[in-house]
């Protein structure tokens, strides 16, 4: 159906969570054993989970996670004929990771921003190499991501927001 829609000019852009890994109820999901060393760690070395959920929070800095996400996005294009990807939980940076064996400083400087930017850039380049017309969008991205996405979903009318700085500067639009 997606291929038929694509041929008719429609574009399906699936939701893809950048910072979520479902390891399964007994860590039995595909890639769980491979993923374990690449999960974000707190100051004491404990693996971090996504919010109040049980799903692991991968470190956006690690080549394994970047390659896994890129592979998944390209496979969605090839097998499902999607017209791009919506990269959820992109934001302006990843969750701080203190695990220096990942190859970054202990949550210092711009590690979270450059880590997320590198992940999205790798996906963006691979998606565009497959299909230059494909679109890559994301959720609540910041200025640091403008060069690696085609558009955004931006929350601007949240009750607590008096002035949304991104919307104030860019008027909810980026090319």
C-alpha positions as CSV (number, residue, x, y, z in Angstrom):
1,X,0.0,0.0,0.0
2,X,2.8,2.4,0.8
3,X,4.4,1.8,-2.6
4,X,1.1,2.3,-4.3
5,X,0.6,5.6,-2.4
6,X,4.1,6.6,-3.2
7,X,3.5,6.1,-7.0
8,X,0.4,8.2,-6.7
9,X,2.4,11.0,-5.1
10,X,1.7,10.3,-1.4
11,X,4.4,10.3,1.1
12,X,4.4,8.2,4.3
13,X,6.8,9.3,6.9
14,X,7.0,6.8,9.8
15,X,7.7,7.7,13.5
16,X,11.2,6.6,14.5
17,X,12.4,6.9,18.1
18,X,16.0,8.0,18.2
19,X,16.6,7.5,21.9
20,X,14.6,4.4,22.7
21,X,15.6,0.8,22.7
22,X,13.1,-1.9,23.7
23,X,15.2,-4.7,25.1
24,X,12.2,-7.0,25.7
25,X,10.8,-8.3,28.9
26,X,13.8,-10.5,29.6
27,X,16.3,-8.7,27.5
28,X,15.4,-11.1,24.7
29,X,14.7,-8.7,21.8
30,X,16.8,-8.7,18.7
31,X,20.1,-6.8,19.3
32,X,19.6,-6.6,23.1
33,X,22.9,-8.2,23.9
34,X,24.7,-6.0,21.3
35,X,22.9,-2.8,22.6
36,X,23.7,-3.3,26.3
37,X,27.3,-1.7,26.1
38,X,25.9,1.3,24.2
39,X,23.3,2.4,26.7
40,X,23.5,5.8,28.3
41,X,24.9,5.5,31.9
42,X,24.5,7.8,34.9
43,X,27.2,9.2,37.1
44,X,27.5,5.8,38.9
45,X,27.5,3.6,35.8
46,X,23.9,2.5,36.0
47,X,22.1,2.1,32.7
48,X,19.4,4.8,32.1
49,X,15.9,4.1,31.0
50,X,13.5,6.2,29.1
51,X,11.5,8.3,31.6
52,X,9.5,6.0,33.8
53,X,9.5,3.2,31.3
54,X,11.7,0.1,31.2
55,X,13.1,0.8,27.7
56,X,16.8,1.6,27.6
57,X,18.1,5.0,26.6
58,X,20.9,4.5,24.0
59,X,23.9,6.8,23.9
60,X,23.6,8.9,20.7
61,X,27.4,9.2,20.6
62,X,28.2,5.5,20.1
63,X,29.0,4.3,16.5
64,X,27.0,1.1,17.2
65,X,23.7,3.0,17.9
66,X,24.3,5.4,15.1
67,X,24.9,2.5,12.6
68,X,21.8,0.6,14.0
69,X,19.5,3.6,13.6
70,X,20.9,4.4,10.2
71,X,20.4,0.8,9.0
72,X,16.8,0.8,10.3
73,X,16.0,4.0,8.5
74,X,17.5,2.9,5.2
75,X,15.7,-0.5,5.5
76,X,12.4,1.4,6.1
77,X,13.0,3.2,2.8
78,X,14.0,0.1,0.9
79,X,11.5,-2.4,2.2
80,X,8.5,-0.2,3.1
81,X,9.0,2.5,0.4
82,X,8.6,5.4,2.9
83,X,9.2,8.9,1.7
84,X,11.3,9.9,4.7
85,X,11.5,9.6,8.4
86,X,10.1,11.4,11.5
87,X,12.9,11.3,14.1
88,X,11.2,11.6,17.4
89,X,12.8,12.6,20.7
90,X,15.5,14.4,18.7
91,X,15.4,17.6,20.7
92,X,18.7,19.6,20.8
93,X,20.7,17.0,22.4
94,X,20.8,13.6,23.9
95,X,20.4,12.6,27.5
96,X,23.7,13.2,29.4
97,X,25.8,10.1,29.4
98,X,28.7,9.7,31.9
99,X,30.1,6.5,30.5
100,X,33.5,7.6,29.0
101,X,34.2,4.2,27.4
102,X,31.7,5.4,24.8
103,X,34.3,7.8,23.5
104,X,33.0,11.1,24.9
105,X,33.6,13.2,27.9
106,X,31.6,12.5,31.1
107,X,28.5,14.5,30.1
108,X,30.6,17.6,29.7
109,X,30.8,20.5,27.2
110,X,28.7,19.9,24.1
111,X,28.7,16.1,24.2
112,X,24.9,15.8,24.3
113,X,24.5,18.2,21.4
114,X,27.2,16.9,19.2
115,X,26.2,13.4,19.9
116,X,22.7,13.9,18.8
117,X,23.7,16.0,15.8
118,X,26.1,13.3,14.7
119,X,23.4,10.6,14.9
120,X,20.9,12.7,13.0
121,X,23.5,13.8,10.4
122,X,24.5,10.2,9.7
123,X,20.8,9.2,9.2
124,X,20.1,12.3,7.1
125,X,23.0,11.6,4.8
126,X,22.0,7.9,4.4
127,X,18.3,8.7,3.8
128,X,19.2,11.3,1.2
129,X,21.7,9.0,-0.6
130,X,18.8,6.5,-1.0
131,X,16.3,9.1,-2.1
132,X,17.2,12.8,-2.5
133,X,13.5,13.7,-2.4
134,X,13.0,11.9,1.0
135,X,12.2,14.2,3.9
136,X,13.7,14.0,7.4
137,X,11.8,15.7,10.2
138,X,12.0,15.7,13.9
139,X,10.4,16.7,17.2
140,X,11.3,19.9,19.0
141,X,14.7,20.2,17.4
142,X,16.8,23.2,18.3
143,X,19.0,25.5,16.2
144,X,21.8,23.0,16.4
145,X,19.9,20.5,14.2
146,X,18.7,22.8,11.4
147,X,21.4,21.6,8.9
148,X,20.5,17.9,9.3
149,X,16.7,18.0,9.0
150,X,14.1,19.2,6.5
151,X,11.4,20.3,8.9
152,X,10.2,20.1,12.5
153,X,7.2,19.4,14.7
154,X,7.5,22.3,17.2
155,X,5.4,22.8,20.3
156,X,4.7,26.5,20.5
157,X,1.3,26.9,22.1
158,X,2.1,25.0,25.3
159,X,0.2,26.6,28.3
160,X,3.4,27.3,30.2
161,X,5.3,28.9,27.2
162,X,5.1,32.6,27.3
163,X,7.6,33.0,24.5
164,X,9.0,30.0,22.5
165,X,12.4,31.1,21.5
166,X,12.7,28.8,18.5
167,X,9.4,30.0,17.1
168,X,10.2,33.6,17.9
169,X,13.4,33.4,15.8
170,X,12.3,31.1,13.1
171,X,8.5,31.6,13.1
172,X,7.9,27.8,13.2
173,X,9.4,27.4,9.8
174,X,12.7,26.1,8.6
175,X,13.7,25.3,5.0
